[in-house]
């Protein structure tokens, strides 16, 4: 018996309460479509970076910030470059809004909330 376990990448996403409610309504399985002023979806590669955004930005703009963690198939993510958005550890993927549905179909398991700030 052989196992064909797919390799995954752990990603993090800082989010506010409105987006989180939409994730919850999906059964914790997908990110909502981007709004017209959001042409790119930005999952990040470190808990520290996601925490900084949730704590320092999401709380100020929406009263609460959440850090989520989820797994995405590596073979799907390999199509995209990792972008450095500041310091050495500030790394993120830039997923075009039109690719988000396919991105969601490559999430393995569920999206989990790992931290909350108010």
PDB file as gemmi writes it, atoms N, CA and C in Angstrom:
CRYST1    1.000    1.000    1.000  90.00  90.00  90.00 P 1                      
ATOM      1  N   UNK A   1       0.845  -1.184   0.000  1.00  0.00           N  
ATOM      2  CA  UNK A   1       0.000   0.000   0.000  1.00  0.00           C  
ATOM      3  C   UNK A   1       0.888   1.244   0.000  1.00  0.00           C  
ATOM      4  N   UNK A   2       0.652   2.134  -0.934  1.00  0.00           N  
ATOM      5  CA  UNK A   2       1.442   3.354  -1.003  1.00  0.00           C  
ATOM      6  C   UNK A   2       0.585   4.549  -0.642  1.00  0.00           C  
ATOM      7  N   UNK A   3       1.214   5.516  -0.055  1.00  0.00           N  
ATOM      8  CA  UNK A   3       0.531   6.745   0.326  1.00  0.00           C  
ATOM      9  C   UNK A   3       1.013   7.871  -0.564  1.00  0.00           C  
ATOM     10  N   UNK A   4       0.092   8.665  -1.083  1.00  0.00           N  
ATOM     11  CA  UNK A   4       0.467   9.804  -1.915  1.00  0.00           C  
ATOM     12  C   UNK A   4       0.097  11.082  -1.172  1.00  0.00           C  
ATOM     13  N   UNK A   5       0.757  11.301  -0.085  1.00  0.00           N  
ATOM     14  CA  UNK A   5       0.501  12.484   0.735  1.00  0.00           C  
ATOM     15  C   UNK A   5       1.087  13.702   0.052  1.00  0.00           C  
ATOM     16  N   UNK A   6       0.265  14.715  -0.138  1.00  0.00           N  
ATOM     17  CA  UNK A   6       0.735  15.923  -0.804  1.00  0.00           C  
ATOM     18  C   UNK A   6       1.423  16.848   0.188  1.00  0.00           C  
ATOM     19  N   UNK A   7       2.504  17.462  -0.280  1.00  0.00           N  
ATOM     20  CA  UNK A   7       3.229  18.417   0.544  1.00  0.00           C  
ATOM     21  C   UNK A   7       2.432  19.720   0.625  1.00  0.00           C  
ATOM     22  N   UNK A   8       2.386  20.290   1.825  1.00  0.00           N  
ATOM     23  CA  UNK A   8       1.656  21.544   2.024  1.00  0.00           C  
ATOM     24  C   UNK A   8       2.576  22.609   2.610  1.00  0.00           C  
ATOM     25  N   UNK A   9       2.125  23.851   2.517  1.00  0.00           N  
ATOM     26  CA  UNK A   9       2.823  24.995   3.095  1.00  0.00           C  
ATOM     27  C   UNK A   9       1.869  25.612   4.108  1.00  0.00           C  
ATOM     28  N   UNK A  10       2.384  25.912   5.296  1.00  0.00           N  
ATOM     29  CA  UNK A  10       1.581  26.602   6.298  1.00  0.00           C  
ATOM     30  C   UNK A  10       1.601  28.090   6.000  1.00  0.00           C  
ATOM     31  N   UNK A  11       0.412  28.673   5.900  1.00  0.00           N  
ATOM     32  CA  UNK A  11       0.284  30.103   5.686  1.00  0.00           C  
ATOM     33  C   UNK A  11      -0.515  30.708   6.826  1.00  0.00           C  
ATOM     34  N   UNK A  12      -0.372  31.998   6.975  1.00  0.00           N  
ATOM     35  CA  UNK A  12      -1.035  32.756   8.033  1.00  0.00           C  
ATOM     36  C   UNK A  12      -1.766  33.920   7.381  1.00  0.00           C  
ATOM     37  N   UNK A  13      -2.866  34.323   7.978  1.00  0.00           N  
ATOM     38  CA  UNK A  13      -3.584  35.474   7.433  1.00  0.00           C  
ATOM     39  C   UNK A  13      -4.139  36.296   8.586  1.00  0.00           C  
ATOM     40  N   UNK A  14      -3.694  37.552   8.696  1.00  0.00           N  
ATOM     41  CA  UNK A  14      -4.311  38.454   9.661  1.00  0.00           C  
ATOM     42  C   UNK A  14      -5.634  38.940   9.067  1.00  0.00           C  
ATOM     43  N   UNK A  15      -6.650  39.028   9.889  1.00  0.00           N  
ATOM     44  CA  UNK A  15      -7.958  39.420   9.369  1.00  0.00           C  
ATOM     45  C   UNK A  15      -8.779  40.146  10.418  1.00  0.00           C  
ATOM     46  N   UNK A  16      -9.722  40.902   9.952  1.00  0.00           N  
ATOM     47  CA  UNK A  16     -10.653  41.583  10.839  1.00  0.00           C  
ATOM     48  C   UNK A  16     -11.920  40.770  11.020  1.00  0.00           C  
ATOM     49  N   UNK A  17     -12.847  41.244  11.855  1.00  0.00           N  
ATOM     50  CA  UNK A  17     -14.049  40.480  12.173  1.00  0.00           C  
ATOM     51  C   UNK A  17     -14.981  40.237  10.985  1.00  0.00           C  
ATOM     52  N   UNK A  18     -15.079  41.173  10.057  1.00  0.00           N  
ATOM     53  CA  UNK A  18     -15.993  40.981   8.917  1.00  0.00           C  
ATOM     54  C   UNK A  18     -15.518  39.849   8.010  1.00  0.00           C  
ATOM     55  N   UNK A  19     -14.240  39.864   7.654  1.00  0.00           N  
ATOM     56  CA  UNK A  19     -13.715  38.789   6.809  1.00  0.00           C  
ATOM     57  C   UNK A  19     -13.776  37.457   7.544  1.00  0.00           C  
ATOM     58  N   UNK A  20     -13.465  37.473   8.841  1.00  0.00           N  
ATOM     59  CA  UNK A  20     -13.495  36.237   9.612  1.00  0.00           C  
ATOM     60  C   UNK A  20     -14.906  35.635   9.647  1.00  0.00           C  
ATOM     61  N   UNK A  21     -15.920  36.470   9.746  1.00  0.00           N  
ATOM     62  CA  UNK A  21     -17.304  35.972   9.734  1.00  0.00           C  
ATOM     63  C   UNK A  21     -17.616  35.271   8.410  1.00  0.00           C  
ATOM     64  N   UNK A  22     -17.091  35.787   7.312  1.00  0.00           N  
ATOM     65  CA  UNK A  22     -17.305  35.147   6.012  1.00  0.00           C  
ATOM     66  C   UNK A  22     -16.562  33.811   5.923  1.00  0.00           C  
ATOM     67  N   UNK A  23     -15.372  33.755   6.497  1.00  0.00           N  
ATOM     68  CA  UNK A  23     -14.624  32.491   6.538  1.00  0.00           C  
ATOM     69  C   UNK A  23     -15.410  31.466   7.357  1.00  0.00           C  
ATOM     70  N   UNK A  24     -15.925  31.897   8.509  1.00  0.00           N  
ATOM     71  CA  UNK A  24     -16.715  30.993   9.353  1.00  0.00           C  
ATOM     72  C   UNK A  24     -17.943  30.484   8.601  1.00  0.00           C  
ATOM     73  N   UNK A  25     -18.615  31.366   7.853  1.00  0.00           N  
ATOM     74  CA  UNK A  25     -19.817  30.953   7.122  1.00  0.00           C  
ATOM     75  C   UNK A  25     -19.507  29.947   6.011  1.00  0.00           C  
ATOM     76  N   UNK A  26     -18.245  29.851   5.606  1.00  0.00           N  
ATOM     77  CA  UNK A  26     -17.837  28.864   4.595  1.00  0.00           C  
ATOM     78  C   UNK A  26     -17.519  27.508   5.235  1.00  0.00           C  
ATOM     79  N   UNK A  27     -17.706  27.408   6.555  1.00  0.00           N  
ATOM     80  CA  UNK A  27     -17.312  26.188   7.249  1.00  0.00           C  
ATOM     81  C   UNK A  27     -15.817  26.146   7.502  1.00  0.00           C  
ATOM     82  N   UNK A  28     -15.191  27.325   7.552  1.00  0.00           N  
ATOM     83  CA  UNK A  28     -13.741  27.464   7.787  1.00  0.00           C  
ATOM     84  C   UNK A  28     -12.936  26.815   6.660  1.00  0.00           C  
ATOM     85  N   UNK A  29     -13.474  26.862   5.428  1.00  0.00           N  
ATOM     86  CA  UNK A  29     -12.819  26.199   4.304  1.00  0.00           C  
ATOM     87  C   UNK A  29     -12.314  27.126   3.218  1.00  0.00           C  
ATOM     88  N   UNK A  30     -12.772  28.405   3.212  1.00  0.00           N  
ATOM     89  CA  UNK A  30     -12.307  29.275   2.118  1.00  0.00           C  
ATOM     90  C   UNK A  30     -12.347  30.740   2.504  1.00  0.00           C  
ATOM     91  N   UNK A  31     -11.570  31.503   1.745  1.00  0.00           N  
ATOM     92  CA  UNK A  31     -11.516  32.953   1.892  1.00  0.00           C  
ATOM     93  C   UNK A  31     -12.547  33.561   0.972  1.00  0.00           C  
ATOM     94  N   UNK A  32     -13.202  34.650   1.400  1.00  0.00           N  
ATOM     95  CA  UNK A  32     -14.240  35.265   0.563  1.00  0.00           C  
ATOM     96  C   UNK A  32     -13.633  35.965  -0.648  1.00  0.00           C  
ATOM     97  N   UNK A  33     -14.445  36.144  -1.689  1.00  0.00           N  
ATOM     98  CA  UNK A  33     -13.955  36.879  -2.864  1.00  0.00           C  
ATOM     99  C   UNK A  33     -13.465  38.268  -2.463  1.00  0.00           C  
ATOM    100  N   UNK A  34     -12.508  38.751  -3.196  1.00  0.00           N  
ATOM    101  CA  UNK A  34     -11.971  40.088  -2.934  1.00  0.00           C  
ATOM    102  C   UNK A  34     -12.979  41.145  -3.384  1.00  0.00           C  
ATOM    103  N   UNK A  35     -12.950  42.275  -2.711  1.00  0.00           N  
ATOM    104  CA  UNK A  35     -13.743  43.425  -3.115  1.00  0.00           C  
ATOM    105  C   UNK A  35     -13.045  44.098  -4.296  1.00  0.00           C  
ATOM    106  N   UNK A  36     -13.759  44.935  -5.062  1.00  0.00           N  
ATOM    107  CA  UNK A  36     -13.119  45.570  -6.229  1.00  0.00           C  
ATOM    108  C   UNK A  36     -11.827  46.318  -5.887  1.00  0.00           C  
ATOM    109  N   UNK A  37     -11.755  46.903  -4.693  1.00  0.00           N  
ATOM    110  CA  UNK A  37     -10.533  47.631  -4.311  1.00  0.00           C  
ATOM    111  C   UNK A  37      -9.457  46.709  -3.722  1.00  0.00           C  
ATOM    112  N   UNK A  38      -9.685  45.396  -3.777  1.00  0.00           N  
ATOM    113  CA  UNK A  38      -8.724  44.409  -3.265  1.00  0.00           C  
ATOM    114  C   UNK A  38      -8.331  43.443  -4.389  1.00  0.00           C  
ATOM    115  N   UNK A  39      -7.473  43.859  -5.314  1.00  0.00           N  
ATOM    116  CA  UNK A  39      -7.144  42.990  -6.449  1.00  0.00           C  
ATOM    117  C   UNK A  39      -6.228  41.823  -6.102  1.00  0.00           C  
ATOM    118  N   UNK A  40      -5.670  41.829  -4.881  1.00  0.00           N  
ATOM    119  CA  UNK A  40      -4.722  40.779  -4.498  1.00  0.00           C  
ATOM    120  C   UNK A  40      -5.048  40.275  -3.104  1.00  0.00           C  
ATOM    121  N   UNK A  41      -4.907  38.956  -2.913  1.00  0.00           N  
ATOM    122  CA  UNK A  41      -5.056  38.303  -1.611  1.00  0.00           C  
ATOM    123  C   UNK A  41      -3.645  38.055  -1.093  1.00  0.00           C  
ATOM    124  N   UNK A  42      -3.392  38.458   0.166  1.00  0.00           N  
ATOM    125  CA  UNK A  42      -2.041  38.410   0.726  1.00  0.00           C  
ATOM    126  C   UNK A  42      -1.934  37.462   1.922  1.00  0.00           C  
ATOM    127  N   UNK A  43      -1.759  36.172   1.717  1.00  0.00           N  
ATOM    128  CA  UNK A  43      -1.415  35.325   2.863  1.00  0.00           C  
ATOM    129  C   UNK A  43       0.068  35.507   3.176  1.00  0.00           C  
ATOM    130  N   UNK A  44       0.428  35.380   4.449  1.00  0.00           N  
ATOM    131  CA  UNK A  44       1.818  35.627   4.847  1.00  0.00           C  
ATOM    132  C   UNK A  44       2.481  34.339   5.323  1.00  0.00           C  
ATOM    133  N   UNK A  45       3.813  34.374   5.413  1.00  0.00           N  
ATOM    134  CA  UNK A  45       4.574  33.162   5.708  1.00  0.00           C  
ATOM    135  C   UNK A  45       5.022  33.016   7.154  1.00  0.00           C  
ATOM    136  N   UNK A  46       4.690  33.993   8.021  1.00  0.00           N  
ATOM    137  CA  UNK A  46       5.118  33.829   9.414  1.00  0.00           C  
ATOM    138  C   UNK A  46       4.046  34.278  10.395  1.00  0.00           C  
ATOM    139  N   UNK A  47       4.004  33.588  11.495  1.00  0.00           N  
ATOM    140  CA  UNK A  47       3.092  33.937  12.586  1.00  0.00           C  
ATOM    141  C   UNK A  47       3.411  35.335  13.104  1.00  0.00           C  
ATOM    142  N   UNK A  48       4.683  35.675  13.204  1.00  0.00           N  
ATOM    143  CA  UNK A  48       5.081  36.973  13.739  1.00  0.00           C  
ATOM    144  C   UNK A  48       4.552  38.124  12.879  1.00  0.00           C  
ATOM    145  N   UNK A  49       4.684  38.006  11.574  1.00  0.00           N  
ATOM    146  CA  UNK A  49       4.207  39.049  10.663  1.00  0.00           C  
ATOM    147  C   UNK A  49       2.681  39.154  10.727  1.00  0.00           C  
ATOM    148  N   UNK A  50       1.991  38.016  10.725  1.00  0.00           N  
ATOM    149  CA  UNK A  50       0.525  38.020  10.816  1.00  0.00           C  
ATOM    150  C   UNK A  50       0.060  38.634  12.135  1.00  0.00           C  
ATOM    151  N   UNK A  51       0.765  38.332  13.208  1.00  0.00           N  
ATOM    152  CA  UNK A  51       0.427  38.884  14.522  1.00  0.00           C  
ATOM    153  C   UNK A  51       0.581  40.399  14.527  1.00  0.00           C  
ATOM    154  N   UNK A  52       1.674  40.883  13.964  1.00  0.00           N  
ATOM    155  CA  UNK A  52       1.916  42.325  13.917  1.00  0.00           C  
ATOM    156  C   UNK A  52       0.771  43.042  13.184  1.00  0.00           C  
ATOM    157  N   UNK A  53       0.349  42.509  12.049  1.00  0.00           N  
ATOM    158  CA  UNK A  53      -0.724  43.138  11.276  1.00  0.00           C  
ATOM    159  C   UNK A  53      -2.046  43.070  12.035  1.00  0.00           C  
ATOM    160  N   UNK A  54      -2.388  41.902  12.570  1.00  0.00           N  
ATOM    161  CA  UNK A  54      -3.661  41.743  13.294  1.00  0.00           C  
ATOM    162  C   UNK A  54      -3.715  42.664  14.508  1.00  0.00           C  
ATOM    163  N   UNK A  55      -2.640  42.717  15.255  1.00  0.00           N  
ATOM    164  CA  UNK A  55      -2.590  43.493  16.500  1.00  0.00           C  
ATOM    165  C   UNK A  55      -2.494  44.995  16.229  1.00  0.00           C  
ATOM    166  N   UNK A  56      -1.632  45.380  15.289  1.00  0.00           N  
ATOM    167  CA  UNK A  56      -1.338  46.795  15.094  1.00  0.00           C  
ATOM    168  C   UNK A  56      -2.229  47.484  14.060  1.00  0.00           C  
ATOM    169  N   UNK A  57      -2.766  46.735  13.097  1.00  0.00           N  
ATOM    170  CA  UNK A  57      -3.570  47.359  12.049  1.00  0.00           C  
ATOM    171  C   UNK A  57      -5.043  46.987  12.150  1.00  0.00           C  
ATOM    172  N   UNK A  58      -5.340  45.672  12.222  1.00  0.00           N  
ATOM    173  CA  UNK A  58      -6.749  45.261  12.234  1.00  0.00           C  
ATOM    174  C   UNK A  58      -7.493  45.794  13.456  1.00  0.00           C  
ATOM    175  N   UNK A  59      -6.866  45.803  14.611  1.00  0.00           N  
ATOM    176  CA  UNK A  59      -7.532  46.313  15.818  1.00  0.00           C  
ATOM    177  C   UNK A  59      -7.872  47.787  15.634  1.00  0.00           C  
ATOM    178  N   UNK A  60      -6.928  48.566  15.094  1.00  0.00           N  
ATOM    179  CA  UNK A  60      -7.174  50.002  14.891  1.00  0.00           C  
ATOM    180  C   UNK A  60      -8.289  50.263  13.889  1.00  0.00           C  
ATOM    181  N   UNK A  61      -8.345  49.477  12.823  1.00  0.00           N  
ATOM    182  CA  UNK A  61      -9.325  49.755  11.764  1.00  0.00           C  
ATOM    183  C   UNK A  61     -10.687  49.108  11.995  1.00  0.00           C  
ATOM    184  N   UNK A  62     -10.732  48.001  12.750  1.00  0.00           N  
ATOM    185  CA  UNK A  62     -12.026  47.325  12.901  1.00  0.00           C  
ATOM    186  C   UNK A  62     -12.341  46.860  14.319  1.00  0.00           C  
ATOM    187  N   UNK A  63     -11.515  47.254  15.279  1.00  0.00           N  
ATOM    188  CA  UNK A  63     -11.805  46.923  16.671  1.00  0.00           C  
ATOM    189  C   UNK A  63     -11.341  45.557  17.127  1.00  0.00           C  
ATOM    190  N   UNK A  64     -10.958  44.710  16.196  1.00  0.00           N  
ATOM    191  CA  UNK A  64     -10.458  43.372  16.551  1.00  0.00           C  
ATOM    192  C   UNK A  64      -9.574  42.871  15.422  1.00  0.00           C  
ATOM    193  N   UNK A  65      -8.613  42.060  15.791  1.00  0.00           N  
ATOM    194  CA  UNK A  65      -7.733  41.437  14.807  1.00  0.00           C  
ATOM    195  C   UNK A  65      -7.556  39.981  15.147  1.00  0.00           C  
ATOM    196  N   UNK A  66      -7.523  39.150  14.122  1.00  0.00           N  
ATOM    197  CA  UNK A  66      -7.394  37.711  14.309  1.00  0.00           C  
ATOM    198  C   UNK A  66      -6.255  37.205  13.437  1.00  0.00           C  
ATOM    199  N   UNK A  67      -5.562  36.197  13.933  1.00  0.00           N  
ATOM    200  CA  UNK A  67      -4.533  35.527  13.145  1.00  0.00           C  
ATOM    201  C   UNK A  67      -5.065  34.139  12.828  1.00  0.00           C  
ATOM    202  N   UNK A  68      -5.051  33.804  11.538  1.00  0.00           N  
ATOM    203  CA  UNK A  68      -5.483  32.476  11.120  1.00  0.00           C  
ATOM    204  C   UNK A  68      -4.293  31.702  10.558  1.00  0.00           C  
ATOM    205  N   UNK A  69      -4.433  30.384  10.618  1.00  0.00           N  
ATOM    206  CA  UNK A  69      -3.402  29.480  10.079  1.00  0.00           C  
ATOM    207  C   UNK A  69      -4.108  28.454   9.202  1.00  0.00           C  
ATOM    208  N   UNK A  70      -3.482  28.128   8.073  1.00  0.00           N  
ATOM    209  CA  UNK A  70      -4.067  27.122   7.184  1.00  0.00           C  
ATOM    210  C   UNK A  70      -2.978  26.531   6.303  1.00  0.00           C  
ATOM    211  N   UNK A  71      -3.293  25.420   5.684  1.00  0.00           N  
ATOM    212  CA  UNK A  71      -2.345  24.692   4.836  1.00  0.00           C  
ATOM    213  C   UNK A  71      -2.807  24.776   3.381  1.00  0.00           C  
ATOM    214  N   UNK A  72      -1.845  24.995   2.476  1.00  0.00           N  
ATOM    215  CA  UNK A  72      -2.136  25.043   1.038  1.00  0.00           C  
ATOM    216  C   UNK A  72      -1.170  24.096   0.333  1.00  0.00           C  
ATOM    217  N   UNK A  73      -1.678  23.410  -0.672  1.00  0.00           N  
ATOM    218  CA  UNK A  73      -0.827  22.488  -1.434  1.00  0.00           C  
ATOM    219  C   UNK A  73       0.367  23.235  -2.036  1.00  0.00           C  
ATOM    220  N   UNK A  74       1.552  22.710  -1.783  1.00  0.00           N  
ATOM    221  CA  UNK A  74       2.785  23.337  -2.258  1.00  0.00           C  
ATOM    222  C   UNK A  74       2.834  23.400  -3.779  1.00  0.00           C  
ATOM    223  N   UNK A  75       2.371  22.352  -4.461  1.00  0.00           N  
ATOM    224  CA  UNK A  75       2.449  22.368  -5.924  1.00  0.00           C  
ATOM    225  C   UNK A  75       1.611  23.501  -6.519  1.00  0.00           C  
ATOM    226  N   UNK A  76       0.533  23.896  -5.864  1.00  0.00           N  
ATOM    227  CA  UNK A  76      -0.241  25.051  -6.316  1.00  0.00           C  
ATOM    228  C   UNK A  76       0.532  26.347  -6.045  1.00  0.00           C  
ATOM    229  N   UNK A  77       1.047  26.491  -4.825  1.00  0.00           N  
ATOM    230  CA  UNK A  77       1.763  27.720  -4.463  1.00  0.00           C  
ATOM    231  C   UNK A  77       3.034  27.939  -5.271  1.00  0.00           C  
ATOM    232  N   UNK A  78       3.613  26.868  -5.787  1.00  0.00           N  
ATOM    233  CA  UNK A  78       4.844  26.992  -6.566  1.00  0.00           C  
ATOM    234  C   UNK A  78       4.681  27.872  -7.798  1.00  0.00           C  
ATOM    235  N   UNK A  79       3.451  28.143  -8.212  1.00  0.00           N  
ATOM    236  CA  UNK A  79       3.201  29.037  -9.353  1.00  0.00           C  
ATOM    237  C   UNK A  79       3.442  30.504  -9.020  1.00  0.00           C  
ATOM    238  N   UNK A  80       3.498  30.805  -7.725  1.00  0.00           N  
ATOM    239  CA  UNK A  80       3.568  32.195  -7.275  1.00  0.00           C  
ATOM    240  C   UNK A  80       4.902  32.478  -6.590  1.00  0.00           C  
ATOM    241  N   UNK A  81       5.374  33.701  -6.741  1.00  0.00           N  
ATOM    242  CA  UNK A  81       6.601  34.125  -6.061  1.00  0.00           C  
ATOM    243  C   UNK A  81       6.278  34.560  -4.642  1.00  0.00           C  
ATOM    244  N   UNK A  82       7.243  34.384  -3.763  1.00  0.00           N  
ATOM    245  CA  UNK A  82       7.160  34.962  -2.426  1.00  0.00           C  
ATOM    246  C   UNK A  82       7.704  36.380  -2.540  1.00  0.00           C  
ATOM    247  N   UNK A  83       6.972  37.343  -1.988  1.00  0.00           N  
ATOM    248  CA  UNK A  83       7.388  38.741  -2.043  1.00  0.00           C  
ATOM    249  C   UNK A  83       7.833  39.208  -0.667  1.00  0.00           C  
ATOM    250  N   UNK A  84       8.907  39.959  -0.641  1.00  0.00           N  
ATOM    251  CA  UNK A  84       9.389  40.565   0.595  1.00  0.00           C  
ATOM    252  C   UNK A  84       8.746  41.937   0.693  1.00  0.00           C  
ATOM    253  N   UNK A  85       7.908  42.129   1.721  1.00  0.00           N  
ATOM    254  CA  UNK A  85       7.122  43.365   1.831  1.00  0.00           C  
ATOM    255  C   UNK A  85       7.726  44.351   2.824  1.00  0.00           C  
ATOM    256  N   UNK A  86       8.952  44.167   3.172  1.00  0.00           N  
ATOM    257  CA  UNK A  86       9.601  45.040   4.135  1.00  0.00           C  
ATOM    258  C   UNK A  86      10.873  44.363   4.593  1.00  0.00           C  
ATOM    259  N   UNK A  87      10.948  44.082   5.895  1.00  0.00           N  
ATOM    260  CA  UNK A  87      12.124  43.407   6.447  1.00  0.00           C  
ATOM    261  C   UNK A  87      12.268  41.988   5.949  1.00  0.00           C  
ATOM    262  N   UNK A  88      13.393  41.381   6.318  1.00  0.00           N  
ATOM    263  CA  UNK A  88      13.731  40.035   5.868  1.00  0.00           C  
ATOM    264  C   UNK A  88      12.651  38.997   6.160  1.00  0.00           C  
ATOM    265  N   UNK A  89      11.952  39.145   7.295  1.00  0.00           N  
ATOM    266  CA  UNK A  89      10.951  38.148   7.686  1.00  0.00           C  
ATOM    267  C   UNK A  89       9.532  38.550   7.285  1.00  0.00           C  
ATOM    268  N   UNK A  90       9.390  39.641   6.547  1.00  0.00           N  
ATOM    269  CA  UNK A  90       8.062  40.106   6.142  1.00  0.00           C  
ATOM    270  C   UNK A  90       7.806  39.585   4.728  1.00  0.00           C  
ATOM    271  N   UNK A  91       7.350  38.339   4.679  1.00  0.00           N  
ATOM    272  CA  UNK A  91       7.182  37.638   3.412  1.00  0.00           C  
ATOM    273  C   UNK A  91       5.711  37.282   3.203  1.00  0.00           C  
ATOM    274  N   UNK A  92       5.271  37.393   1.948  1.00  0.00           N  
ATOM    275  CA  UNK A  92       3.877  37.098   1.632  1.00  0.00           C  
ATOM    276  C   UNK A  92       3.758  36.636   0.188  1.00  0.00           C  
ATOM    277  N   UNK A  93       2.673  35.915  -0.069  1.00  0.00           N  
ATOM    278  CA  UNK A  93       2.303  35.581  -1.436  1.00  0.00           C  
ATOM    279  C   UNK A  93       1.342  36.647  -1.931  1.00  0.00           C  
ATOM    280  N   UNK A  94       1.381  36.917  -3.218  1.00  0.00           N  
ATOM    281  CA  UNK A  94       0.429  37.833  -3.845  1.00  0.00           C  
ATOM    282  C   UNK A  94      -0.421  36.992  -4.790  1.00  0.00           C  
ATOM    283  N   UNK A  95      -1.626  36.670  -4.343  1.00  0.00           N  
ATOM    284  CA  UNK A  95      -2.528  35.837  -5.126  1.00  0.00           C  
ATOM    285  C   UNK A  95      -3.548  36.762  -5.809  1.00  0.00           C  
ATOM    286  N   UNK A  96      -3.561  36.842  -7.130  1.00  0.00           N  
ATOM    287  CA  UNK A  96      -4.537  37.694  -7.808  1.00  0.00           C  
ATOM    288  C   UNK A  96      -5.969  37.280  -7.442  1.00  0.00           C  
ATOM    289  N   UNK A  97      -6.850  38.259  -7.315  1.00  0.00           N  
ATOM    290  CA  UNK A  97      -8.235  37.993  -6.923  1.00  0.00           C  
ATOM    291  C   UNK A  97      -8.876  36.940  -7.821  1.00  0.00           C  
ATOM    292  N   UNK A  98      -8.552  36.959  -9.106  1.00  0.00           N  
ATOM    293  CA  UNK A  98      -9.175  35.986 -10.017  1.00  0.00           C  
ATOM    294  C   UNK A  98      -8.698  34.553  -9.774  1.00  0.00           C  
ATOM    295  N   UNK A  99      -7.626  34.367  -9.010  1.00  0.00           N  
ATOM    296  CA  UNK A  99      -7.120  33.027  -8.682  1.00  0.00           C  
ATOM    297  C   UNK A  99      -7.601  32.537  -7.317  1.00  0.00           C  
ATOM    298  N   UNK A 100      -8.363  33.352  -6.597  1.00  0.00           N  
ATOM    299  CA  UNK A 100      -8.709  33.002  -5.217  1.00  0.00           C  
ATOM    300  C   UNK A 100      -9.570  31.746  -5.121  1.00  0.00           C  
ATOM    301  N   UNK A 101     -10.483  31.548  -6.051  1.00  0.00           N  
ATOM    302  CA  UNK A 101     -11.318  30.346  -6.023  1.00  0.00           C  
ATOM    303  C   UNK A 101     -10.446  29.086  -6.129  1.00  0.00           C  
ATOM    304  N   UNK A 102      -9.489  29.111  -7.039  1.00  0.00           N  
ATOM    305  CA  UNK A 102      -8.575  27.970  -7.181  1.00  0.00           C  
ATOM    306  C   UNK A 102      -7.667  27.841  -5.956  1.00  0.00           C  
ATOM    307  N   UNK A 103      -7.227  28.974  -5.414  1.00  0.00           N  
ATOM    308  CA  UNK A 103      -6.448  28.959  -4.178  1.00  0.00           C  
ATOM    309  C   UNK A 103      -7.247  28.244  -3.089  1.00  0.00           C  
ATOM    310  N   UNK A 104      -8.510  28.635  -2.928  1.00  0.00           N  
ATOM    311  CA  UNK A 104      -9.361  28.016  -1.903  1.00  0.00           C  
ATOM    312  C   UNK A 104      -9.499  26.517  -2.113  1.00  0.00           C  
ATOM    313  N   UNK A 105      -9.588  26.079  -3.355  1.00  0.00           N  
ATOM    314  CA  UNK A 105      -9.733  24.639  -3.610  1.00  0.00           C  
ATOM    315  C   UNK A 105      -8.447  23.880  -3.297  1.00  0.00           C  
ATOM    316  N   UNK A 106      -7.348  24.594  -3.080  1.00  0.00           N  
ATOM    317  CA  UNK A 106      -6.069  23.968  -2.726  1.00  0.00           C  
ATOM    318  C   UNK A 106      -5.733  24.083  -1.241  1.00  0.00           C  
ATOM    319  N   UNK A 107      -6.678  24.594  -0.454  1.00  0.00           N  
ATOM    320  CA  UNK A 107      -6.506  24.587   1.005  1.00  0.00           C  
ATOM    321  C   UNK A 107      -6.748  23.168   1.486  1.00  0.00           C  
ATOM    322  N   UNK A 108      -5.861  22.678   2.320  1.00  0.00           N  
ATOM    323  CA  UNK A 108      -5.981  21.331   2.876  1.00  0.00           C  
ATOM    324  C   UNK A 108      -6.441  21.470   4.324  1.00  0.00           C  
ATOM    325  N   UNK A 109      -7.586  20.890   4.649  1.00  0.00           N  
ATOM    326  CA  UNK A 109      -8.121  21.017   6.004  1.00  0.00           C  
ATOM    327  C   UNK A 109      -8.904  22.308   6.142  1.00  0.00           C  
ATOM    328  N   UNK A 110      -8.905  22.837   7.356  1.00  0.00           N  
ATOM    329  CA  UNK A 110      -9.692  24.037   7.630  1.00  0.00           C  
ATOM    330  C   UNK A 110      -8.791  25.208   8.034  1.00  0.00           C  
ATOM    331  N   UNK A 111      -9.381  26.382   7.983  1.00  0.00           N  
ATOM    332  CA  UNK A 111      -8.720  27.610   8.416  1.00  0.00           C  
ATOM    333  C   UNK A 111      -8.961  27.737   9.914  1.00  0.00           C  
ATOM    334  N   UNK A 112      -7.912  27.931  10.682  1.00  0.00           N  
ATOM    335  CA  UNK A 112      -8.021  27.972  12.139  1.00  0.00           C  
ATOM    336  C   UNK A 112      -7.614  29.339  12.689  1.00  0.00           C  
ATOM    337  N   UNK A 113      -8.360  29.815  13.658  1.00  0.00           N  
ATOM    338  CA  UNK A 113      -7.981  31.039  14.373  1.00  0.00           C  
ATOM    339  C   UNK A 113      -6.993  30.646  15.461  1.00  0.00           C  
ATOM    340  N   UNK A 114      -5.820  31.292  15.458  1.00  0.00           N  
ATOM    341  CA  UNK A 114      -4.791  30.955  16.445  1.00  0.00           C  
ATOM    342  C   UNK A 114      -4.498  32.087  17.417  1.00  0.00           C  
ATOM    343  N   UNK A 115      -5.012  33.297  17.134  1.00  0.00           N  
ATOM    344  CA  UNK A 115      -4.820  34.424  18.055  1.00  0.00           C  
ATOM    345  C   UNK A 115      -5.898  35.474  17.799  1.00  0.00           C  
ATOM    346  N   UNK A 116      -6.221  36.212  18.863  1.00  0.00           N  
ATOM    347  CA  UNK A 116      -7.238  37.264  18.782  1.00  0.00           C  
ATOM    348  C   UNK A 116      -6.751  38.467  19.563  1.00  0.00           C  
ATOM    349  N   UNK A 117      -6.941  39.639  18.991  1.00  0.00           N  
ATOM    350  CA  UNK A 117      -6.535  40.895  19.645  1.00  0.00           C  
ATOM    351  C   UNK A 117      -7.700  41.861  19.624  1.00  0.00           C  
ATOM    352  N   UNK A 118      -7.851  42.622  20.724  1.00  0.00           N  
ATOM    353  CA  UNK A 118      -8.927  43.631  20.798  1.00  0.00           C  
ATOM    354  C   UNK A 118      -8.380  44.897  21.417  1.00  0.00           C  
TER     355      UNK A 118                                                      
END                                                                             
